[in-house]
Amino acid sequence: MKGITLIKGDFYNTLTSKRQDSDALKLCMEETIQKLLDSETDMHKPGMLLGNIQGGKTRAFIGIIALAFDNEYDMAIILTKGTKALARQTYARLKEDYREFIDDDMIRLYDILHIPEGLSGWVLKRKIVMIVKKETNNLERTIRAIVSTYSDLSNRKVLIIDDEADFASIGFTRNRKEGIIELNRIASQIDELRKKVEKSDFLQVTATPYSLYLQPDESNISVKTQQFIFEPIRPAFTVLLPIYEGYIGGDFYFKKSKEENTIAYYVYEEIFEEELIALKKEDRRIFKLEEALSHNKIEIIRIGIMNFIVGACIRWLQQRKAKERIQKYCFVVHTERGKQSHEWQIQIVDKLKDLFIYSAHNNKPLLAELVRKSYEDLSASIRIVDKMPPFKEVFEEVVTALKDDCVMIRKVNSETEVEQLLDDNGELERTAPLNIFIGGQILDRGVTIRNLIGFYYGRRPGRFQQDTVLQHSRMFGYRTKEDLTVTRFYTALAIYSIMGRINEFDNALREGFEKGAQKGVVFIHKDTSNKLIPCSPHKILISSTVTITPNKRMLPIGFQTDYKSKIRSTLDKLDDFILSKIPARDKNKPFIIDLDTAHLIIDMIDSMFVYEPNWEWDVESFKASLEFLSKNSNNPKTKGKVWCIVRTGRKISRFRKDGITFSDAPDTPQDELGVAYQIAIDEPALILLRQEGLKEQDWMDSPFWWPVMVAPKKMQPVIFASEYIEVE
């Protein structure tokens, strides 16, 4: 530690009191700043604030900045996702939360696009918050402002917050013509910004950190003709953002939904592949637009929109009865990236709306039938919480809403369109009582859509990227229990299953931190079918990743022992320590040891080894893997324990028969390895083989212990980044 005591001063105390922040959130913000003040973290070793989708990350880092200002930081630079929507939303939130400080000239808030020229020295001595959209011109402007225009700022103590840190902040391209790896432009500019500000700390903020945890620790990259030094961006520490009251996330949609007699049980409704094909482009052989009210090829989107209208009308009736404010509601259609598909979907939804309105004006019986079907669908979940309004009242409310043209349909497939739809808070504006947004990728991270009660989702790539799919989940966030009763999520079963797997993996990541099983090395759960990958491959192009699967072996390879005289004392201690633990009646019988004992043995073994270039044993990753697998055991009796198998008197050669390739199989399948496969069910096994280390076998003529770890049979495959670890 630097010996700096955390100060909770006027900025932090005033803000948290004003916002009535929970104790859990305050502990999170205080822990983050304390870790940033720690001597073990600096701009070269970023911290990580890990939150949930729509989980209050902006609120948290606004509080973190206030606390930073109480602790001698002078400026905060917030890097936002490269859309005007998120930049505007962030600016609006900061302006609201810091209003008193801004009015009292204690804080100056700037968007880098609108920072004025000729700021006086007096102004520059205020606390400064600068919002920078992750876009090349904005980043160039920021670097110029700090280095040239207001050069004194480069000497100030700065907190750089990279919001949505896995988005645009990293990325590499393999230049096949030149045979080199190139750092993407935006990532390069952020790296340059970090280096220009001498006294700074760097905090990453995201809910999808997989590509960041899979970065190498040291990034001195040399690839053929290009050499560059890229500052490490793998987090040096992680602080978990607590879940706030009223938050609805993946567990509700994919875990709670399996429990009968719950609201969540009724949320998911399946879309069939034929319908997604019909929505991709116009094809009158599939269905004709004029048949939209009855054709089975678009049945689910028709049901979904009617459920949306009926659900909102039910909520309006309930709100009037409770004398509450009448809310505006939203429905999102996100199935394709292409603008042509969006145009076609607009035509379909517009046609449905026109036919609904026509039916309402002309008393068409089909409308009553559709409303009745939605009424019955929604009643199953509503009755868990409240009484269902009479059908007659609901139908009259629906007819009135249609006659009054309460439904507005908006296409959102470009940043320009998003910008036009933003309200003063930088959120998608709910112009009408019922708002249907149809779009693609632009409707992902950073875009807040309040009162979203219908989500029609159909993105289906060949391989799903975990970070991308999660960020599409705009239905996450704060939801009232009453709104949840009329909420429906429509997607294909295959997509729903993948999203469920993502939620499992995401929970496992957080649980790993909570259990303390993610120290130094972070393990990301991996899909065995390879339909789901953590992130885009270009984000981890310079990383050496390792996958651990059930019964996988991990062991050091390519090492040599140190001189006999140097390791004799350690060898004697190891012999006494290991051999004393062997069962007296059966020396070949496996036995249980705790993690501390296993780590002590591994450290002592490592101290006896020297390594060939590029063959160094990554001991920390080996120990971290052992700890992670042990602490995540499904057996509560052996959680935190390791099976140990000991064999002595082994005489393996350092090289294989070709005299070039290092030996990598000191364990015998018919003996100790076979035993390990039998017993490593819920927890890992550590095989310890005492080798004679004979000179004629190219060793240093000294005995040594060779460790082999065997992963448990009952484990979810995981992936992590490592530079040197060798696996089978």
Stockholm file with secondary structure:
# STOCKHOLM 1.0

chainA/1-728         MKGITLIKGDFYNTLTSKRQDSDALKLCMEETIQKLLDSETDMHKPGMLLGNIQGGKTRAFIGIIALAFDNEYDMAIILTKGTKALARQTYARLKEDYREFIDDDMIRLYDILHIPEGLSGWVLKRKIVMIVKKETNNLERTIRAIVSTYSDLSNRKVLIIDDEADFASIGFTRNRKEGIIELNRIASQIDELRKKVEKSDFLQVTATPYSLYLQPDESNISVKTQQFIFEPIRPAFTVLLPIYEGYIGGDFYFKKSKEENTIAYYVYEEIFEEELIALKKEDRRIFKLEEALSHNKIEIIRIGIMNFIVGACIRWLQQRKAKERIQKYCFVVHTERGKQSHEWQIQIVDKLKDLFIYSAHNNKPLLAELVRKSYEDLSASIRIVDKMPPFKEVFEEVVTALKDDCVMIRKVNSETEVEQLLDDNGELERTAPLNIFIGGQILDRGVTIRNLIGFYYGRRPGRFQQDTVLQHSRMFGYRTKEDLTVTRFYTALAIYSIMGRINEFDNALREGFEKGAQKGVVFIHKDTSNKLIPCSPHKILISSTVTITPNKRMLPIGFQTDYKSKIRSTLDKLDDFILSKIPARDKNKPFIIDLDTAHLIIDMIDSMFVYEPNWEWDVESFKASLEFLSKNSNNPKTKGKVWCIVRTGRKISRFRKDGITFSDAPDTPQDELGVAYQIAIDEPALILLRQEGLKEQDWMDSPFWWPVMVAPKKMQPVIFASEYIEVE
#=GR chainA/1-728 SS CCCCCCCCCHHHHHHHHHHTCCHHHHHHHHHHHHHHHSTTCBTTBCEEEECCTTSSHHHHHHHHHHHHHHTTCCEEEEEECSSHHHHHHHHHHHHHHTHHHHHTTSEEEEEGGGCCSSCCHHHHTSEEEEEEESSHHHHHHHHHIIIIITGGGGGSCEEEEEETTTSSSCCEEEETTTTEEEECHHHHHHHHHHHHCSSEEEEEEESCCHHHHTSCSCCEEEETTEEEECCCCSCSEEEECCCCTTEECHHHHHTGGGSTTSSGGGTEEEECHHHHHHHHSCCTTTCCGGGTTTCGGGHHHHHHHHHHHHHHHHHHHHHHHTTCCCCCEEEEEECCSCHHHHHHHHHHHHHHHHHHHHHHHHTCHHHHHHHHHHHHHHHHHHTTTSCCCCHHHHHHHHHHHHHTTCEEEEEECSHHHHHHHBCTTSSBCCCSSEEEEEESGGGSTTCCCTTEEEEEECCCCSSEEHHHHHHTCTTCEECCHHHHTTCEEEEEHHHHHHHHHHHHHHHHHHHHHHTTCCSSSCCEECCTTSSEESSCGGGGTTCCEEEECTTCEECCCSEEECCHHHHHHHHHHHHHHHHTTSCSSCTTSCEEEEHHHHHHHHHHHHTTEEECTTCCCCHHHHHHHHHHHHHTCSCTTTTTEEEEEEEEEECCCSBCTTSSSBCCCCSCTTTHHHHHHHHCSSSCEEEEEEECCCGGGTSCSSCEEEEEEECCSSCCCEEEECSSCCBC
#=GC SS_cons         CCCCCCCCCHHHHHHHHHHTCCHHHHHHHHHHHHHHHSTTCBTTBCEEEECCTTSSHHHHHHHHHHHHHHTTCCEEEEEECSSHHHHHHHHHHHHHHTHHHHHTTSEEEEEGGGCCSSCCHHHHTSEEEEEEESSHHHHHHHHHIIIIITGGGGGSCEEEEEETTTSSSCCEEEETTTTEEEECHHHHHHHHHHHHCSSEEEEEEESCCHHHHTSCSCCEEEETTEEEECCCCSCSEEEECCCCTTEECHHHHHTGGGSTTSSGGGTEEEECHHHHHHHHSCCTTTCCGGGTTTCGGGHHHHHHHHHHHHHHHHHHHHHHHTTCCCCCEEEEEECCSCHHHHHHHHHHHHHHHHHHHHHHHHTCHHHHHHHHHHHHHHHHHHTTTSCCCCHHHHHHHHHHHHHTTCEEEEEECSHHHHHHHBCTTSSBCCCSSEEEEEESGGGSTTCCCTTEEEEEECCCCSSEEHHHHHHTCTTCEECCHHHHTTCEEEEEHHHHHHHHHHHHHHHHHHHHHHTTCCSSSCCEECCTTSSEESSCGGGGTTCCEEEECTTCEECCCSEEECCHHHHHHHHHHHHHHHHTTSCSSCTTSCEEEEHHHHHHHHHHHHTTEEECTTCCCCHHHHHHHHHHHHHTCSCTTTTTEEEEEEEEEECCCSBCTTSSSBCCCCSCTTTHHHHHHHHCSSSCEEEEEEECCCGGGTSCSSCEEEEEEECCSSCCCEEEECSSCCBC
//
